[in-house]
């Protein structure tokens, strides 16, 4: 065997060794994320595995507030409650409305203080955003949030870790209505009703163009199909769970 062939033979064995043990290491991991020569990827909750026919609708609020009371009125008509994720500067402009959201039995999560791309911030900047948002919410309601949704759905491991340290559960969504694109009421409702399944978290915005009429269609569909709607805090598990690589929270 020539020296060149010998080196190729040794290299082949090394590659096979790395692939074999790398694959087995990844396959044995129970937590979500990729492990082989990379950092474990941490995930927020996108949806929940449940045998119950229930979902959660949520509204992000950063700009505009004039439709928020009507959204709550529509929800009350259908006897459902939703979760509102509020940006700090929105709360400052709408303190009485923020308090009304809680007083009427809806849930509030935080949505950052200034609506930045959180994945581009340092750990200290993330902490400052979340703490400032929490303080503004507390000043308005005397309550702190336990849920957080990152603006633009943008996150990284640092953000997820900081949330854990601050006793916040990071929340994404599994069904996007795309209401912010100016879709008609029928089109945004169709996006939801065609995709929705048990355990889904649905994303709306509190001031999108056709949210009021679209919401009525969605909630009527839920009623007709016996789909229960609960706030996210009542949908997710608080302990003894794992999150799979799709972001689905699974009870252990």
N, C-alpha and C positions, 0 to 999 in steps of 0.2 A: 504494500500500500504506500503510495507516495505521500509526502508531507502534506500536500494540498488536499488530497482526499481524506487524510486523517483529520485535518482541521475541520473539514466540512462535516465529517462523521461526528466529531465531538460537539460542534455547534448544534447539529440536529438533535442530539441527545439533550443538550441544555435547554433548547427551545421546547422540546416535548415535556421535559421536567417542569418548566415554568408554567406551561399551559395546563398540565394536569393538576398541579397543586394549586394554581391560581383559580381554576374553575371550581375545584372542590371547596376552596375557601369561600368563594362567593356564594356557592350553593348552600353552604351551611349557615349563612347569616340569616338571622330572624328579623332584624330591623330593616326598614326601608333604606335603600341607598346602594351605591356602588362601592366596592371595597378594594378591588385589585389595583394596587398602586395609586389609589385615589382616596380622598377624604370622604367619609360617610356623608351622604347628602341627607339633611334633615328636611322634613316636610311639614307644612301646615295641614289642616284637615280640609279636604275637598268635599267629602261626603261621608256618610255613616252606613255601615252594614247593619241592617235591621230587618226583622221579619214583620214589623208593623208597617202598615200602609200610611206612612207619615213623611212629611218633607218640611223644609223651612224656607220661607221667603225672606229676603234681606234687601235693604235699601242703603246705598252709600249716599252720604250727603256732604257735599263740599261747597257747591255753588247753587244758590237759589233755595227758596224755602216755601214759596207760595202754594205749592201743591201738597205740602206735608200733612196739614190738617185733613184735607180731603182724602188722602191715602188712608189715614187712620179711620175716617168715617166709613170708607168702603170696606176696610178690614172688619170693622165692627158690625157692618151689615151682614157679613158672612160668618161672624163669630170666630174670627181667627186673629192671632197676634203675630207680629213680625219682629225682626231685629233691625235696628237702625245703626249704621256705623257712621259716627259723626267726627268730622275734622274739627280741630281746636278753634280755628277762626270762624267756623260756622256756628259753633256753640256760643262764642262771644257775641255774635250778631243776633243770636236767637235764643237767649237764655230762657225766656218764659216758655217758648215752644219746646225747648229741650226738656224742661221740667214737665211739660204737658205730656210728652211722649211716655215718660215713666208713670205719671199719674194715671194715664189711661191704660196701663197694663202692658205696654210694649217694652221691648228690651233694647238697651243701648250698649253698643260696643264702640271702641275708639278706632279712629281711622288716620292717625298721625296728627300732628299739630299744624303743619304747614303744607301737607300733601306733596312731599318729595318722593323721589325714587329711593326707597329705603335701602336697596341693595348697593347703592353708590355711597352710602354714608359710613362713617367710622362707627365703632362700637359706642363711643361716647356720644356721638351725634344721634345715634338711634335711641340711646337711653334718654337723652334730653328731649327728643321728639315725643316719646311715649309718656315720660313723666309730666311734661308740660300739658299734653292732651288730657291726661288723667286729672291733673290739678284743676284745669279749666272746667272739666266735667263735674268734679266734686264741688267747686265753687257754685255751680249752677243748680246742682241736684242733691248735694250731700251724699253722693254715692260714687264709688269707683267702678270701673268696668272690669270684667274678667275676660272679655273677648277683644281681639284686635284683627283688623283686616288691613293689609298693606296696600297703599295706593298703587294703582296699575297692576295689582297682583304680583308685584315685584318683591322677591325675597332672596335671601341666601342663608347660609348656616349661622352667620353672626346674628342676623335678625331673629331667627328662631331661638337661638340660645339666649339672647337678651330677653325675649318674651318669657321664656321659662323662668329666668331669674327674677322677673318682675311679676310672676304669677299671672301671666296673660296667656290665653290659648289663641294661637294664630289660626285664622279662618280664611279659606279661599272660597271657591264655588265650583259646582259641577255642572250647572246649567246657566248659561249666559243669555239673557234676553236680548242683548245688544240694543236695548232701548235708547242708549245714548247716541246711536247713529241716526235717530230720527225715523225709525221704522214706524209704519202704521200700527194702530192698535191690534189689528188682526194679525199682522206679520210677527210682531214681538210676542204676542200670545201664542201663536203657532209654534214658534221656536221653543217655547217652554213646554207646551202640552204634548208635542211630539217626542220630546226628549226625556221628560220627567219620569223618575222611578223612585221607589221607596228609598229614603235616606238621602235624597238629593238636597243640596243647598243652592238656592236660586238667586241670581244677582239681578237686581233692579237698581235704578237711581231715582232719588226722590223728586227730581225736577225735570225728568226727560219729557219730551214733547207730548207723547201719547200714553203716558203711564196710567192715567186715571181710567181711560176706557179699556186699555189693555189689561190692567189689573182686574177689572170686573170680569172680563172674559176668562182669565186664568182661574180666578176664585170660583166662578160658576162651574168650570170644568172640574176643579177639585171636589166641589160639592156633589156634582153628578156622578163622580167616580169614587166617592167615599174616601178621598185622600185627606187625611188630617194634616193640618198645618200647625206647627208649633214653633216658638222662638228657638233659635239655634242652641241656646243654653239648655233647652229641654230635649234637644235631639242628640247632642253629643254625649259620649261617656266621659265621666270625670276621673275615673281611675280604672286600673286593670284593663288596659287596651294596648293595641299596637296600631301603627299606620303603615299600610302596605305601599308598594312603589307607585300605585295610582293615587295615593293620598286618601284612600278610604280608611276610615277609623273602624277597627274591628275589636269587639269585646273578647277578652281572653277568658 
